[in-house]
Amino acid sequence: SSTNLLPLETSDVLMYKATPIAEITSDILGVLRNSVEPDIGAYEYQPKGNDAGIVDITQPSVTALAETPVPVWAVIKNFGINNLTSVNVYYSVNSGSPEGPYNWTGMLEPEEESEEVNVGNATFNLGSNTLKVWTDSPNGSEDVFPENDDMQVSIYGCPALDAPSAES
């Protein structure tokens, strides 16, 4: 709406980056401001508990062999304030049925990213495809901000090349 100016998601760019002003003790909603490291803008953000998402799909990138299972690799990020010890990861091709879950376990501190994780093998059609990867149930609980859970990329399915025949 034109009157709701609250940002849709907490941003690392805004959080804890303002200069404290002693006379300003609360935000526009009456929430107490951080007196040492306030947030930029009219709102003091409330950190989220369990919040995970996909920040990169590293493989496949751009192209893949069509009609052949190809490994899907992604990077998970802990966007929450709780340490992340588990999360389910799913993927789909062309808005098809969800595949998974891949049950990731490990230890990610707040704002930390995982190494690349193999979440399964996807098969792409010949031509343009959309690959979507997303997380669910961080630490076995509801994700408090599902808007940052997923990522999608375009993958072009390439035909297999015929092997050259040996001439005698």
N, C-alpha and C positions, 0 to 999 in steps of 0.2 A: 504494500500500500504506500501511498505518497506520504503518510504520516508516521509510519513505523520505520525508523532509521536504524534499528538494531541490526548489526551485521548478522548474516546467516550462520557464520561459523567463527569460532575463536581463531585468531590469526597470530602466529608467532611474531609477525611484524608489529602487532599492536600491544601484545601482552608484556607487561613489566618494562616498558620502554619510555614512559613519560617522566618528566621532571616533577617531583612532588611539590605541591603548593600547600603550605600549612593551612590556609583558609578554606581549602576545598577538601572536605572530609568524607563526602559521599557522592555517588554518581547521580545521574538524572533520575534514576528509579529509587534512590534512597539507600542503595547498597553501599556499605562502608568501603571507602577506597583504601588501597594498600598505601600506608604512609611512607614507605621506603621506596617501593618500585610500583607506582600506579600504572594502569593501562592508559594508552593513548586514546583520546576521545571521550565521549560523554558516558560511556558504559564501562564498569569494572566487570571483567569477565569472570565467570565461575568455572574453575577447572572441572573437567569431566572425569568420572571414575574409571569405568572400563570402556575403552574406545580404541578400536584397532581398524586398520584399513590397508589397502594395497596402494603403494606409492610408485611401483614400477613393474612393468611386464618386460622382462629382459630377453625372453625367448618364447616363441619365435619373434623375429623382428622383421617386419615388412613383408617377407615372402616365406612360403613353406611349400613343400611338396604336397600337391593335392591328393586326396583319397588315401593318405598314408598317415598313421598315427605319429604325431610330433610332440616331443616333451614341451610342457608349458612351465616356465620358470618365472617366479614373481618375487617381489620384496614386500615384506610386511612392516608396517610402522605402528608403534604404540603411541597413539594420540592422547591416551588417558593419563591420569595422575597415579594410577595403581600400576605396579609392575605387571607386565603381561607374561603369563606362563603357559597359556594355551589359547588357541583360536581355531575355528573351522574355516577352511578355505574351499571355495567352489569356483567353477568356471562354466561358461557356456559358449557355444559357437552359434552365431546368427540367431540369437534369442531362443535357442533350443532348450531342451531340458537341462536343468542344472546337473553338472557332473561333480562328484565328490560325496562327502567332504574328504579333503586331506586334513588330517588332524595334526596341526602344528603344535609342538610343545618345545619349550625353551625358556629363556629369560631375557625379556626386553624391558629396560627401565623406561620411564616416561621420555618421549620424543626419540627413542632409539629405534633403529631399523635393523631388520634381520639380514642375514646373508641371503643370497638367492635360494629359493625353495622350489623344488619340483613338485607341482601340485597335481600332476597327472599328464595324460597324453591326449591331445585333441586331434581330430581329423577335420580337415578343411575341404570345402568344395573347390572345384576349378573356378577361378575368378575371384571376385571381391568377397571377403568375409569379415565379420566382426567378432573379436574375441573379448569376452568380458570375464574378469576375475574379481572376486569379492570375498570379504570375511564375514563371519557371523559368530555369535556367542563367545566374545572374548572372556577368558577366565570362567567359562561356563555360565555366563550371565548375559543379560540384555545389553546390547551396545547402546550407550547413552546418546550417541550422535551418528546414526546410520548414514547420514548424507556423505560421509567421507570414506565409506567402506569399499567402494569399487573403483575399478579403472577399466577402460576398454581401449582397444587398439584395432586398427584395420590391418588385415593380413590378406595378401594376394596368394591364392592357391595356384601354384605353377604345375604344368603338366610334366610328367616324367619324360626324359629324353630317351629315345631309342638308342641302344648301344650300337656303335658302328659294327658292321659285319666285317669279318676278316676275309680278305680276298686272297686266294691262293694263286 
